């Protein structure tokens, strides 16, 4: 029985490492990675506007927005890893990374797209200028089983940031950004 548990842990770590590698923009140069990130942004926004048309008005009214692609994984130790871009009203872009960690029972993997809408410039500037960590009670969404994969509580306000969450699977999931860190990607800015 101990051998089986050890093999499961090794498999889980291998899966987590593989998925973590998937949560990076494609390309070998900074320009390639920027273009890959912008392509992901465009595809995500197109889908968001189709599934939640009122999101366009929220983005237009905000100080800026960010779009992130994440891989959330769980296998005893779980978490998420991702990348994205934040753009302010002037068009200035900040390429970023994100990660969170925690304990999890079972094995799971989910690809998620997050769209963050910043209500004010001060919040956006703080988010893009340093490591930003979501507080311990920040919940961005809850269970959602809509066929399109749009989270039922998409758009919930958290710290002057509206969060929209899209999944590729459409399965129920709980998205909690508590303990998630975002930081500028030095090699891409």
GICORHU-V586402 format. One record per residue. N is the residue number from 1. PSI is psi in radians with two decimals (* if undefined). Layout:
# GICORHU-V586402
N|PSI  N|PSI
This chain:
# GICORHU-V586402
1|-0.64  2|-0.66  3|-0.76  4|-0.78  5|-0.70  6|-0.75  7|-0.66  8|-0.72  9|-0.75  10|-0.77  11|-0.74  12|-0.74  13|-0.70  14|-0.76  15|-0.79  16|-0.75  17|-0.72  18|-0.80  19|-0.65  20|-0.68  21|-0.51  22|-0.36  23|0.78  24|2.64  25|2.63  26|2.64  27|2.81  28|-0.31  29|2.88  30|-0.73  31|-0.74  32|-0.77  33|-0.67  34|-0.80  35|-0.69  36|-0.74  37|-0.73  38|-0.61  39|-0.77  40|-0.74  41|-0.86  42|-0.77  43|-0.73  44|-0.78  45|-0.68  46|-0.79  47|-0.75  48|-0.81  49|-0.54  50|-0.76  51|-0.45  52|1.33  53|-0.53  54|-0.23  55|-0.55  56|-0.75  57|-0.68  58|-0.74  59|-0.76  60|-0.60  61|-0.33  62|3.04  63|-0.30  64|-3.13  65|2.83  66|2.57  67|2.23  68|2.49  69|2.18  70|2.65  71|2.03  72|2.28  73|2.66  74|2.32  75|1.48  76|-1.12  77|2.18  78|-3.08  79|-2.93  80|2.78  81|2.41  82|-3.10  83|2.85  84|-2.96  85|2.47  86|2.35  87|2.29  88|3.11  89|-0.49  90|-0.17  91|-0.01  92|2.26  93|2.48  94|2.05  95|2.37  96|2.90  97|2.86  98|2.69  99|2.66  100|2.86  101|2.89  102|-3.11  103|2.54  104|2.46  105|2.40  106|-3.07  107|2.26  108|2.79  109|2.28  110|2.30  111|2.32  112|2.57  113|2.30  114|2.36  115|2.10  116|2.26  117|2.12  118|2.14  119|-0.62  120|2.76  121|-0.61  122|-0.76  123|-0.77  124|-0.80  125|-0.72  126|-0.72  127|-0.71  128|-0.21  129|-0.20  130|-3.13  131|2.14  132|2.19  133|2.23  134|2.43  135|2.98  136|-0.37  137|0.22  138|1.86  139|2.26  140|1.32  141|3.03  142|-2.78  143|2.42  144|2.24  145|0.51  146|2.52  147|-0.53  148|-0.18  149|0.15  150|2.23  151|2.41  152|-0.61  153|0.46  154|2.44  155|0.07  156|2.37  157|2.32  158|1.91  159|0.88  160|0.39  161|2.17  162|2.33  163|2.21  164|2.39  165|2.25  166|2.37  167|2.69  168|-0.39  169|-0.57  170|0.04  171|2.77  172|2.43  173|2.80  174|2.18  175|2.04  176|2.02  177|0.05  178|2.28  179|0.08  180|2.33  181|2.44  182|2.44  183|2.66  184|2.44  185|1.83  186|-0.70  187|-0.12  188|-0.15  189|*
